[in-house]
Amino acid sequence: MSFPLFLARRFRTANANQSNRRSSAPAVFVATFGVAVGLAVMLIAVAVSKGFQQEVKDKISGFGSHIEILDMSSFQSPEDFPVAVSEPLLDSLRRVPMVTHVELVSQKMGILKTNDHFTTIALKGVGEDFDDAFMKKSLVEGAWPRFSASKSGNNIVLSKRLATKLGLKVGQRVYAYFFEDVVKMRRFTIAGLYDTNLAQFDELFVLTDRHTVNTLNGWAPNLCSTIEVLTQDFDRHEGALAPIREILLHHTDSAGMQPVALSVREDPRAVTTFQWIDLLDFDVVVVLVLMILVAGFTMISGLLILILERVQTIGVLKAVGATNTQLRHAFLWLAAMIVGKGMIIGNVVGLGLIAVQHYWAPLRLDPASYYVEQVPVLLTWWWWLALNVGTLLLTVGALLLPSYAVSRVQPAKAIRFE
């Protein structure tokens, strides 16, 4: 065992066993408490931020996709412009690295009307290739029907928000109207109600089979509004954009149009939401900086008090040959022990509160404002490791300069110090 570490352990033991150290005991307690609270708050802040981001990303990509392939003219008109799809194009898209699923979607704007109410809707047509895992998870009433791209079932799934607005229930029939040169009317049966808590989707989209929507649009079976592409990882999905755009660059559909690929982050319906969740990163950075400053200041004050209370001991050690470097290292070791104890307490408290929220969710939210019904938490192992290592290094590193106070102690004066 090195001499500085030996001294640090003796200092720590002496401080714990001697009740007459009236200054250092509270200082050590405050320093330990500051580190514990700082680390616990940082763990919770990161877990809540990442939980919110992941939950909202999953909802948006679950309702739609990570990458959308469509005709740019669709953004300039309330009606969608079709994209002609061929098997070679779909095969090329499926072979792109990271791509896990490709599906076709058709849309039609219309009005859903009851005897007393009406509302504008976007009828979203899906087929057998639709990844319905998220929608089944979001279903709150009824059942998810088997939608087809080749035949009409006259079933729809709409949001609970729309159903409440129109006074509709599962099993009821409702009329929808679509306007072009002539008014087209369809009668649908409500098969189920979903609730994603994303108002921009819940207040607009009604799902049905793609065959019905293509028939309303007057489109052939190989036409669709959007080719939706899902990838392995939302955070890295933009890596698949370049190869997909390269494929489309050499592809012109049967109508002579060249579709484009857009990230879900570029979807006008989701841009505001992504801007909101991106701001959470800035909020987390502010919290991390503040908590590190709190932990650093409490440790600096604690270290200075420990040094001041041991001036006589430092003087004696210097008189018998101890160097300034050895004594500095001894107090840094002592500080590291205090930080370590605080980090253990901070981890127990922080991870404990995160676990409680994850499994029992006592903290609830208004989904109309926050998109979720409970505070989501997500803490990966590498975030946990980074916070712990960063706290240890930054807190102990902040003590390097104050530790030089040891070198200012003169043995002749320190031995007479009272």
TORKOL-4160 file (C-alpha; in steps of 0.2 Angstrom, whole numbers, padded with zeros to 4 digits, m for minus):
418
<pt num="1" X="0000" Y="0000" Z="0000"/>
<pt num="2" X="0007" Y="0017" Z="m0005"/>
<pt num="3" X="0011" Y="0030" Z="0009"/>
<pt num="4" X="m0003" Y="0043" Z="0003"/>
<pt num="5" X="m0016" Y="0029" Z="0002"/>
<pt num="6" X="m0011" Y="0023" Z="0020"/>
<pt num="7" X="m0012" Y="0041" Z="0026"/>
<pt num="8" X="m0029" Y="0044" Z="0018"/>
<pt num="9" X="m0036" Y="0028" Z="0027"/>
<pt num="10" X="m0029" Y="0033" Z="0044"/>
<pt num="11" X="m0037" Y="0051" Z="0041"/>
<pt num="12" X="m0053" Y="0043" Z="0037"/>
<pt num="13" X="m0053" Y="0031" Z="0052"/>
<pt num="14" X="m0048" Y="0045" Z="0064"/>
<pt num="15" X="m0062" Y="0056" Z="0058"/>
<pt num="16" X="m0075" Y="0043" Z="0060"/>
<pt num="17" X="m0069" Y="0038" Z="0078"/>
<pt num="18" X="m0065" Y="0055" Z="0085"/>
<pt num="19" X="m0080" Y="0064" Z="0091"/>
<pt num="20" X="m0070" Y="0080" Z="0094"/>
<pt num="21" X="m0068" Y="0084" Z="0075"/>
<pt num="22" X="m0083" Y="0096" Z="0076"/>
<pt num="23" X="m0079" Y="0105" Z="0060"/>
<pt num="24" X="m0074" Y="0091" Z="0048"/>
<pt num="25" X="m0088" Y="0079" Z="0053"/>
<pt num="26" X="m0102" Y="0091" Z="0046"/>
<pt num="27" X="m0091" Y="0096" Z="0031"/>
<pt num="28" X="m0089" Y="0077" Z="0026"/>
<pt num="29" X="m0107" Y="0075" Z="0029"/>
<pt num="30" X="m0112" Y="0090" Z="0018"/>
<pt num="31" X="m0099" Y="0084" Z="0004"/>
<pt num="32" X="m0106" Y="0066" Z="0004"/>
<pt num="33" X="m0123" Y="0073" Z="0003"/>
<pt num="34" X="m0119" Y="0085" Z="m0011"/>
<pt num="35" X="m0111" Y="0071" Z="m0021"/>
<pt num="36" X="m0126" Y="0059" Z="m0018"/>
<pt num="37" X="m0139" Y="0071" Z="m0022"/>
<pt num="38" X="m0130" Y="0077" Z="m0037"/>
<pt num="39" X="m0128" Y="0060" Z="m0044"/>
<pt num="40" X="m0145" Y="0054" Z="m0040"/>
<pt num="41" X="m0153" Y="0070" Z="m0049"/>
<pt num="42" X="m0142" Y="0067" Z="m0064"/>
<pt num="43" X="m0147" Y="0049" Z="m0066"/>
<pt num="44" X="m0165" Y="0053" Z="m0064"/>
<pt num="45" X="m0164" Y="0068" Z="m0076"/>
<pt num="46" X="m0155" Y="0058" Z="m0090"/>
<pt num="47" X="m0167" Y="0043" Z="m0087"/>
<pt num="48" X="m0183" Y="0054" Z="m0089"/>
<pt num="49" X="m0176" Y="0063" Z="m0104"/>
<pt num="50" X="m0171" Y="0048" Z="m0113"/>
<pt num="51" X="m0187" Y="0039" Z="m0108"/>
<pt num="52" X="m0197" Y="0054" Z="m0115"/>
<pt num="53" X="m0187" Y="0054" Z="m0131"/>
<pt num="54" X="m0188" Y="0035" Z="m0134"/>
<pt num="55" X="m0207" Y="0034" Z="m0130"/>
<pt num="56" X="m0211" Y="0048" Z="m0142"/>
<pt num="57" X="m0200" Y="0042" Z="m0156"/>
<pt num="58" X="m0208" Y="0025" Z="m0154"/>
<pt num="59" X="m0225" Y="0032" Z="m0156"/>
<pt num="60" X="m0221" Y="0042" Z="m0171"/>
<pt num="61" X="m0212" Y="0029" Z="m0180"/>
<pt num="62" X="m0224" Y="0016" Z="m0174"/>
<pt num="63" X="m0239" Y="0025" Z="m0182"/>
<pt num="64" X="m0229" Y="0029" Z="m0198"/>
<pt num="65" X="m0211" Y="0024" Z="m0202"/>
<pt num="66" X="m0193" Y="0030" Z="m0201"/>
<pt num="67" X="m0192" Y="0034" Z="m0219"/>
<pt num="68" X="m0206" Y="0039" Z="m0231"/>
<pt num="69" X="m0205" Y="0038" Z="m0250"/>
<pt num="70" X="m0217" Y="0049" Z="m0259"/>
<pt num="71" X="m0221" Y="0061" Z="m0273"/>
<pt num="72" X="m0215" Y="0079" Z="m0267"/>
<pt num="73" X="m0231" Y="0086" Z="m0276"/>
<pt num="74" X="m0241" Y="0079" Z="m0261"/>
<pt num="75" X="m0235" Y="0093" Z="m0250"/>
<pt num="76" X="m0242" Y="0106" Z="m0262"/>
<pt num="77" X="m0260" Y="0098" Z="m0262"/>
<pt num="78" X="m0273" Y="0091" Z="m0250"/>
<pt num="79" X="m0274" Y="0076" Z="m0261"/>
<pt num="80" X="m0259" Y="0063" Z="m0262"/>
<pt num="81" X="m0250" Y="0060" Z="m0279"/>
<pt num="82" X="m0247" Y="0042" Z="m0282"/>
<pt num="83" X="m0231" Y="0033" Z="m0282"/>
<pt num="84" X="m0230" Y="0018" Z="m0294"/>
<pt num="85" X="m0222" Y="0003" Z="m0286"/>
<pt num="86" X="m0214" Y="m0012" Z="m0294"/>
<pt num="87" X="m0206" Y="m0028" Z="m0286"/>
<pt num="88" X="m0189" Y="m0024" Z="m0292"/>
<pt num="89" X="m0190" Y="m0007" Z="m0282"/>
<pt num="90" X="m0196" Y="m0015" Z="m0267"/>
<pt num="91" X="m0183" Y="m0029" Z="m0268"/>
<pt num="92" X="m0170" Y="m0015" Z="m0269"/>
<pt num="93" X="m0176" Y="m0006" Z="m0254"/>
<pt num="94" X="m0177" Y="m0022" Z="m0243"/>
<pt num="95" X="m0159" Y="m0026" Z="m0247"/>
<pt num="96" X="m0153" Y="m0009" Z="m0240"/>
<pt num="97" X="m0143" Y="m0011" Z="m0224"/>
<pt num="98" X="m0153" Y="m0008" Z="m0208"/>
<pt num="99" X="m0170" Y="m0009" Z="m0217"/>
<pt num="100" X="m0181" Y="m0021" Z="m0208"/>
<pt num="101" X="m0198" Y="m0018" Z="m0216"/>
<pt num="102" X="m0206" Y="m0010" Z="m0231"/>
<pt num="103" X="m0225" Y="m0007" Z="m0233"/>
<pt num="104" X="m0237" Y="0002" Z="m0244"/>
<pt num="105" X="m0249" Y="0015" Z="m0238"/>
<pt num="106" X="m0263" Y="0025" Z="m0248"/>
<pt num="107" X="m0272" Y="0040" Z="m0241"/>
<pt num="108" X="m0288" Y="0050" Z="m0245"/>
<pt num="109" X="m0294" Y="0066" Z="m0237"/>
<pt num="110" X="m0313" Y="0066" Z="m0232"/>
<pt num="111" X="m0326" Y="0070" Z="m0219"/>
<pt num="112" X="m0333" Y="0058" Z="m0206"/>
<pt num="113" X="m0351" Y="0063" Z="m0202"/>
<pt num="114" X="m0364" Y="0058" Z="m0190"/>
<pt num="115" X="m0381" Y="0066" Z="m0188"/>
<pt num="116" X="m0375" Y="0079" Z="m0176"/>
<pt num="117" X="m0356" Y="0081" Z="m0179"/>
<pt num="118" X="m0343" Y="0080" Z="m0193"/>
<pt num="119" X="m0324" Y="0081" Z="m0194"/>
<pt num="120" X="m0311" Y="0081" Z="m0207"/>
<pt num="121" X="m0301" Y="0064" Z="m0208"/>
<pt num="122" X="m0286" Y="0057" Z="m0218"/>
<pt num="123" X="m0292" Y="0039" Z="m0222"/>
<pt num="124" X="m0276" Y="0029" Z="m0222"/>
<pt num="125" X="m0276" Y="0013" Z="m0231"/>
<pt num="126" X="m0265" Y="m0002" Z="m0227"/>
<pt num="127" X="m0263" Y="m0020" Z="m0233"/>
<pt num="128" X="m0257" Y="m0036" Z="m0227"/>
<pt num="129" X="m0239" Y="m0029" Z="m0227"/>
<pt num="130" X="m0243" Y="m0017" Z="m0214"/>
<pt num="131" X="m0233" Y="m0018" Z="m0197"/>
<pt num="132" X="m0247" Y="m0017" Z="m0185"/>
<pt num="133" X="m0238" Y="m0021" Z="m0169"/>
<pt num="134" X="m0239" Y="m0003" Z="m0163"/>
<pt num="135" X="m0257" Y="m0001" Z="m0168"/>
<pt num="136" X="m0262" Y="m0017" Z="m0159"/>
<pt num="137" X="m0253" Y="m0011" Z="m0144"/>
<pt num="138" X="m0262" Y="0006" Z="m0145"/>
<pt num="139" X="m0279" Y="m0002" Z="m0147"/>
<pt num="140" X="m0290" Y="0002" Z="m0132"/>
<pt num="141" X="m0307" Y="m0005" Z="m0138"/>
<pt num="142" X="m0313" Y="m0017" Z="m0151"/>
<pt num="143" X="m0302" Y="m0028" Z="m0162"/>
<pt num="144" X="m0289" Y="m0025" Z="m0175"/>
<pt num="145" X="m0297" Y="m0031" Z="m0192"/>
<pt num="146" X="m0287" Y="m0040" Z="m0206"/>
<pt num="147" X="m0284" Y="m0026" Z="m0218"/>
<pt num="148" X="m0281" Y="m0031" Z="m0237"/>
<pt num="149" X="m0274" Y="m0023" Z="m0252"/>
<pt num="150" X="m0285" Y="m0033" Z="m0264"/>
<pt num="151" X="m0302" Y="m0032" Z="m0257"/>
<pt num="152" X="m0313" Y="m0020" Z="m0246"/>
<pt num="153" X="m0319" Y="m0025" Z="m0229"/>
<pt num="154" X="m0328" Y="m0008" Z="m0225"/>
<pt num="155" X="m0320" Y="m0009" Z="m0207"/>
<pt num="156" X="m0311" Y="0006" Z="m0200"/>
<pt num="157" X="m0301" Y="0009" Z="m0184"/>
<pt num="158" X="m0301" Y="0027" Z="m0178"/>
<pt num="159" X="m0294" Y="0036" Z="m0162"/>
<pt num="160" X="m0304" Y="0036" Z="m0146"/>
<pt num="161" X="m0302" Y="0055" Z="m0147"/>
<pt num="162" X="m0312" Y="0056" Z="m0163"/>
<pt num="163" X="m0325" Y="0043" Z="m0157"/>
<pt num="164" X="m0328" Y="0054" Z="m0142"/>
<pt num="165" X="m0329" Y="0070" Z="m0153"/>
<pt num="166" X="m0342" Y="0061" Z="m0164"/>
<pt num="167" X="m0351" Y="0051" Z="m0151"/>
<pt num="168" X="m0346" Y="0035" Z="m0159"/>
<pt num="169" X="m0344" Y="0017" Z="m0152"/>
<pt num="170" X="m0336" Y="0001" Z="m0158"/>
<pt num="171" X="m0348" Y="m0009" Z="m0169"/>
<pt num="172" X="m0357" Y="0007" Z="m0175"/>
<pt num="173" X="m0359" Y="0012" Z="m0193"/>
<pt num="174" X="m0353" Y="0029" Z="m0199"/>
<pt num="175" X="m0353" Y="0038" Z="m0216"/>
<pt num="176" X="m0338" Y="0046" Z="m0224"/>
<pt num="177" X="m0339" Y="0058" Z="m0238"/>
<pt num="178" X="m0325" Y="0061" Z="m0251"/>
<pt num="179" X="m0325" Y="0076" Z="m0263"/>
<pt num="180" X="m0318" Y="0077" Z="m0281"/>
<pt num="181" X="m0328" Y="0080" Z="m0297"/>
<pt num="182" X="m0342" Y="0071" Z="m0288"/>
<pt num="183" X="m0346" Y="0067" Z="m0270"/>
<pt num="184" X="m0341" Y="0049" Z="m0265"/>
<pt num="185" X="m0349" Y="0041" Z="m0250"/>
<pt num="186" X="m0344" Y="0025" Z="m0240"/>
<pt num="187" X="m0352" Y="0017" Z="m0225"/>
<pt num="188" X="m0340" Y="0010" Z="m0213"/>
<pt num="189" X="m0341" Y="m0001" Z="m0197"/>
<pt num="190" X="m0330" Y="0004" Z="m0183"/>
<pt num="191" X="m0320" Y="m0011" Z="m0178"/>
<pt num="192" X="m0309" Y="m0003" Z="m0165"/>
<pt num="193" X="m0303" Y="0012" Z="m0156"/>
<pt num="194" X="m0284" Y="0017" Z="m0154"/>
<pt num="195" X="m0276" Y="0030" Z="m0143"/>
<pt num="196" X="m0258" Y="0035" Z="m0146"/>
<pt num="197" X="m0259" Y="0052" Z="m0136"/>
<pt num="198" X="m0251" Y="0060" Z="m0151"/>
<pt num="199" X="m0265" Y="0073" Z="m0155"/>
<pt num="200" X="m0258" Y="0077" Z="m0173"/>
<pt num="201" X="m0262" Y="0059" Z="m0178"/>
<pt num="202" X="m0276" Y="0054" Z="m0167"/>
<pt num="203" X="m0287" Y="0069" Z="m0172"/>
<pt num="204" X="m0284" Y="0065" Z="m0191"/>
<pt num="205" X="m0281" Y="0047" Z="m0196"/>
<pt num="206" X="m0293" Y="0034" Z="m0198"/>
<pt num="207" X="m0286" Y="0017" Z="m0204"/>
<pt num="208" X="m0295" Y="0005" Z="m0217"/>
<pt num="209" X="m0289" Y="m0007" Z="m0230"/>
<pt num="210" X="m0279" Y="0000" Z="m0245"/>
<pt num="211" X="m0290" Y="m0007" Z="m0258"/>
<pt num="212" X="m0304" Y="0004" Z="m0252"/>
<pt num="213" X="m0293" Y="0020" Z="m0253"/>
<pt num="214" X="m0286" Y="0015" Z="m0270"/>
<pt num="215" X="m0304" Y="0013" Z="m0276"/>
<pt num="216" X="m0309" Y="0030" Z="m0269"/>
<pt num="217" X="m0293" Y="0038" Z="m0278"/>
<pt num="218" X="m0296" Y="0029" Z="m0294"/>
<pt num="219" X="m0279" Y="0021" Z="m0293"/>
<pt num="220" X="m0272" Y="0004" Z="m0299"/>
<pt num="221" X="m0267" Y="m0009" Z="m0286"/>
<pt num="222" X="m0248" Y="m0005" Z="m0289"/>
<pt num="223" X="m0251" Y="0014" Z="m0284"/>
<pt num="224" X="m0249" Y="0021" Z="m0267"/>
<pt num="225" X="m0247" Y="0037" Z="m0258"/>
<pt num="226" X="m0231" Y="0032" Z="m0248"/>
<pt num="227" X="m0219" Y="0018" Z="m0247"/>
<pt num="228" X="m0215" Y="0017" Z="m0228"/>
<pt num="229" X="m0198" Y="0010" Z="m0223"/>
<pt num="230" X="m0194" Y="0004" Z="m0206"/>
<pt num="231" X="m0176" Y="0002" Z="m0200"/>
<pt num="232" X="m0167" Y="m0007" Z="m0185"/>
<pt num="233" X="m0164" Y="0009" Z="m0175"/>
<pt num="234" X="m0173" Y="0025" Z="m0175"/>
<pt num="235" X="m0157" Y="0035" Z="m0169"/>
<pt num="236" X="m0147" Y="0028" Z="m0184"/>
<pt num="237" X="m0161" Y="0027" Z="m0197"/>
<pt num="238" X="m0154" Y="0042" Z="m0207"/>
<pt num="239" X="m0139" Y="0031" Z="m0212"/>
<pt num="240" X="m0151" Y="0022" Z="m0223"/>
<pt num="241" X="m0157" Y="0038" Z="m0232"/>
<pt num="242" X="m0142" Y="0039" Z="m0243"/>
<pt num="243" X="m0143" Y="0022" Z="m0251"/>
<pt num="244" X="m0162" Y="0023" Z="m0253"/>
<pt num="245" X="m0160" Y="0040" Z="m0261"/>
<pt num="246" X="m0147" Y="0033" Z="m0273"/>
<pt num="247" X="m0159" Y="0019" Z="m0278"/>
<pt num="248" X="m0173" Y="0032" Z="m0281"/>
<pt num="249" X="m0161" Y="0043" Z="m0291"/>
<pt num="250" X="m0160" Y="0029" Z="m0304"/>
<pt num="251" X="m0179" Y="0025" Z="m0303"/>
<pt num="252" X="m0193" Y="0033" Z="m0313"/>
<pt num="253" X="m0211" Y="0026" Z="m0310"/>
<pt num="254" X="m0223" Y="0022" Z="m0324"/>
<pt num="255" X="m0230" Y="0040" Z="m0323"/>
<pt num="256" X="m0213" Y="0048" Z="m0327"/>
<pt num="257" X="m0211" Y="0054" Z="m0309"/>
<pt num="258" X="m0196" Y="0052" Z="m0297"/>
<pt num="259" X="m0201" Y="0050" Z="m0279"/>
<pt num="260" X="m0191" Y="0056" Z="m0265"/>
<pt num="261" X="m0186" Y="0049" Z="m0248"/>
<pt num="262" X="m0188" Y="0059" Z="m0232"/>
<pt num="263" X="m0184" Y="0056" Z="m0214"/>
<pt num="264" X="m0198" Y="0055" Z="m0202"/>
<pt num="265" X="m0190" Y="0070" Z="m0194"/>
<pt num="266" X="m0194" Y="0080" Z="m0210"/>
<pt num="267" X="m0212" Y="0075" Z="m0209"/>
<pt num="268" X="m0222" Y="0092" Z="m0206"/>
<pt num="269" X="m0234" Y="0083" Z="m0194"/>
<pt num="270" X="m0219" Y="0078" Z="m0183"/>
<pt num="271" X="m0207" Y="0092" Z="m0184"/>
<pt num="272" X="m0213" Y="0102" Z="m0169"/>
<pt num="273" X="m0213" Y="0086" Z="m0159"/>
<pt num="274" X="m0195" Y="0082" Z="m0163"/>
<pt num="275" X="m0190" Y="0100" Z="m0159"/>
<pt num="276" X="m0198" Y="0098" Z="m0142"/>
<pt num="277" X="m0189" Y="0082" Z="m0138"/>
<pt num="278" X="m0173" Y="0089" Z="m0144"/>
<pt num="279" X="m0174" Y="0103" Z="m0132"/>
<pt num="280" X="m0174" Y="0090" Z="m0118"/>
<pt num="281" X="m0156" Y="0087" Z="m0122"/>
<pt num="282" X="m0152" Y="0105" Z="m0118"/>
<pt num="283" X="m0162" Y="0104" Z="m0102"/>
<pt num="284" X="m0152" Y="0089" Z="m0096"/>
<pt num="285" X="m0135" Y="0097" Z="m0100"/>
<pt num="286" X="m0140" Y="0112" Z="m0089"/>
<pt num="287" X="m0145" Y="0100" Z="m0075"/>
<pt num="288" X="m0129" Y="0090" Z="m0076"/>
<pt num="289" X="m0118" Y="0106" Z="m0076"/>
<pt num="290" X="m0128" Y="0112" Z="m0060"/>
<pt num="291" X="m0126" Y="0096" Z="m0051"/>
<pt num="292" X="m0108" Y="0094" Z="m0055"/>
<pt num="293" X="m0105" Y="0112" Z="m0049"/>
<pt num="294" X="m0115" Y="0108" Z="m0033"/>
<pt num="295" X="m0105" Y="0092" Z="m0030"/>
<pt num="296" X="m0088" Y="0101" Z="m0034"/>
<pt num="297" X="m0091" Y="0116" Z="m0022"/>
<pt num="298" X="m0096" Y="0105" Z="m0008"/>
<pt num="299" X="m0081" Y="0094" Z="m0010"/>
<pt num="300" X="m0069" Y="0109" Z="m0011"/>
<pt num="301" X="m0076" Y="0117" Z="0005"/>
<pt num="302" X="m0075" Y="0100" Z="0013"/>
<pt num="303" X="m0057" Y="0097" Z="0008"/>
<pt num="304" X="m0051" Y="0114" Z="0014"/>
<pt num="305" X="m0059" Y="0111" Z="0031"/>
<pt num="306" X="m0051" Y="0094" Z="0032"/>
<pt num="307" X="m0034" Y="0101" Z="0028"/>
<pt num="308" X="m0036" Y="0116" Z="0040"/>
<pt num="309" X="m0041" Y="0104" Z="0054"/>
<pt num="310" X="m0025" Y="0094" Z="0052"/>
<pt num="311" X="m0013" Y="0108" Z="0050"/>
<pt num="312" X="m0003" Y="0101" Z="0065"/>
<pt num="313" X="m0003" Y="0083" Z="0058"/>
<pt num="314" X="0003" Y="0090" Z="0041"/>
<pt num="315" X="0017" Y="0100" Z="0050"/>
<pt num="316" X="0023" Y="0084" Z="0060"/>
<pt num="317" X="0023" Y="0073" Z="0044"/>
<pt num="318" X="0033" Y="0086" Z="0035"/>
<pt num="319" X="0045" Y="0087" Z="0049"/>
<pt num="320" X="0048" Y="0069" Z="0048"/>
<pt num="321" X="0051" Y="0069" Z="0029"/>
<pt num="322" X="0034" Y="0068" Z="0020"/>
<pt num="323" X="0034" Y="0078" Z="0004"/>
<pt num="324" X="0020" Y="0090" Z="m0002"/>
<pt num="325" X="0016" Y="0078" Z="m0016"/>
<pt num="326" X="0013" Y="0064" Z="m0004"/>
<pt num="327" X="0002" Y="0074" Z="0007"/>
<pt num="328" X="m0008" Y="0081" Z="m0007"/>
<pt num="329" X="m0011" Y="0064" Z="m0014"/>
<pt num="330" X="m0016" Y="0058" Z="0003"/>
<pt num="331" X="m0030" Y="0071" Z="0004"/>
<pt num="332" X="m0035" Y="0068" Z="m0014"/>
<pt num="333" X="m0037" Y="0049" Z="m0009"/>
<pt num="334" X="m0047" Y="0055" Z="0006"/>
<pt num="335" X="m0058" Y="0065" Z="m0005"/>
<pt num="336" X="m0060" Y="0051" Z="m0017"/>
<pt num="337" X="m0066" Y="0040" Z="m0003"/>
<pt num="338" X="m0079" Y="0053" Z="0002"/>
<pt num="339" X="m0084" Y="0055" Z="m0016"/>
<pt num="340" X="m0085" Y="0036" Z="m0018"/>
<pt num="341" X="m0097" Y="0035" Z="m0003"/>
<pt num="342" X="m0108" Y="0049" Z="m0010"/>
<pt num="343" X="m0109" Y="0040" Z="m0027"/>
<pt num="344" X="m0114" Y="0024" Z="m0019"/>
<pt num="345" X="m0128" Y="0033" Z="m0010"/>
<pt num="346" X="m0133" Y="0042" Z="m0025"/>
<pt num="347" X="m0134" Y="0027" Z="m0036"/>
<pt num="348" X="m0144" Y="0018" Z="m0023"/>
<pt num="349" X="m0157" Y="0032" Z="m0022"/>
<pt num="350" X="m0157" Y="0037" Z="m0040"/>
<pt num="351" X="m0158" Y="0019" Z="m0047"/>
<pt num="352" X="m0171" Y="0015" Z="m0034"/>
<pt num="353" X="m0182" Y="0029" Z="m0039"/>
<pt num="354" X="m0180" Y="0025" Z="m0057"/>
<pt num="355" X="m0185" Y="0007" Z="m0054"/>
<pt num="356" X="m0200" Y="0012" Z="m0044"/>
<pt num="357" X="m0206" Y="0023" Z="m0058"/>
<pt num="358" X="m0202" Y="0010" Z="m0071"/>
<pt num="359" X="m0212" Y="m0004" Z="m0063"/>
<pt num="360" X="m0226" Y="0005" Z="m0053"/>
<pt num="361" X="m0227" Y="0022" Z="m0062"/>
<pt num="362" X="m0233" Y="0033" Z="m0047"/>
<pt num="363" X="m0230" Y="0049" Z="m0057"/>
<pt num="364" X="m0243" Y="0052" Z="m0070"/>
<pt num="365" X="m0245" Y="0065" Z="m0083"/>
<pt num="366" X="m0258" Y="0073" Z="m0094"/>
<pt num="367" X="m0256" Y="0065" Z="m0111"/>
<pt num="368" X="m0264" Y="0080" Z="m0120"/>
<pt num="369" X="m0248" Y="0090" Z="m0115"/>
<pt num="370" X="m0234" Y="0077" Z="m0114"/>
<pt num="371" X="m0240" Y="0063" Z="m0126"/>
<pt num="372" X="m0238" Y="0050" Z="m0112"/>
<pt num="373" X="m0249" Y="0045" Z="m0097"/>
<pt num="374" X="m0234" Y="0042" Z="m0085"/>
<pt num="375" X="m0217" Y="0048" Z="m0083"/>
<pt num="376" X="m0206" Y="0037" Z="m0094"/>
<pt num="377" X="m0189" Y="0032" Z="m0089"/>
<pt num="378" X="m0174" Y="0024" Z="m0099"/>
<pt num="379" X="m0156" Y="0022" Z="m0093"/>
<pt num="380" X="m0144" Y="0012" Z="m0103"/>
<pt num="381" X="m0129" Y="0004" Z="m0095"/>
<pt num="382" X="m0117" Y="0016" Z="m0104"/>
<pt num="383" X="m0126" Y="0031" Z="m0098"/>
<pt num="384" X="m0125" Y="0025" Z="m0081"/>
<pt num="385" X="m0106" Y="0022" Z="m0082"/>
<pt num="386" X="m0103" Y="0038" Z="m0091"/>
<pt num="387" X="m0112" Y="0048" Z="m0077"/>
<pt num="388" X="m0103" Y="0039" Z="m0063"/>
<pt num="389" X="m0085" Y="0040" Z="m0071"/>
<pt num="390" X="m0088" Y="0058" Z="m0076"/>
<pt num="391" X="m0094" Y="0063" Z="m0058"/>
<pt num="392" X="m0079" Y="0054" Z="m0050"/>
<pt num="393" X="m0066" Y="0062" Z="m0062"/>
<pt num="394" X="m0074" Y="0080" Z="m0062"/>
<pt num="395" X="m0077" Y="0080" Z="m0044"/>
<pt num="396" X="m0059" Y="0074" Z="m0039"/>
<pt num="397" X="m0052" Y="0084" Z="m0053"/>
<pt num="398" X="m0059" Y="0100" Z="m0046"/>
<pt num="399" X="m0050" Y="0097" Z="m0030"/>
<pt num="400" X="m0032" Y="0097" Z="m0038"/>
<pt num="401" X="m0030" Y="0116" Z="m0035"/>
<pt num="402" X="m0037" Y="0117" Z="m0017"/>
<pt num="403" X="m0025" Y="0102" Z="m0013"/>
<pt num="404" X="m0010" Y="0114" Z="m0015"/>
<pt num="405" X="m0015" Y="0122" Z="0001"/>
<pt num="406" X="m0005" Y="0108" Z="0009"/>
<pt num="407" X="0011" Y="0115" Z="0002"/>
<pt num="408" X="0008" Y="0131" Z="0011"/>
<pt num="409" X="0009" Y="0123" Z="0028"/>
<pt num="410" X="0026" Y="0127" Z="0036"/>
<pt num="411" X="0031" Y="0114" Z="0049"/>
<pt num="412" X="0038" Y="0126" Z="0062"/>
<pt num="413" X="0022" Y="0136" Z="0063"/>
<pt num="414" X="0010" Y="0121" Z="0060"/>
<pt num="415" X="0016" Y="0111" Z="0075"/>
<pt num="416" X="0012" Y="0126" Z="0087"/>
<pt num="417" X="m0005" Y="0129" Z="0078"/>
<pt num="418" X="m0020" Y="0129" Z="0089"/>
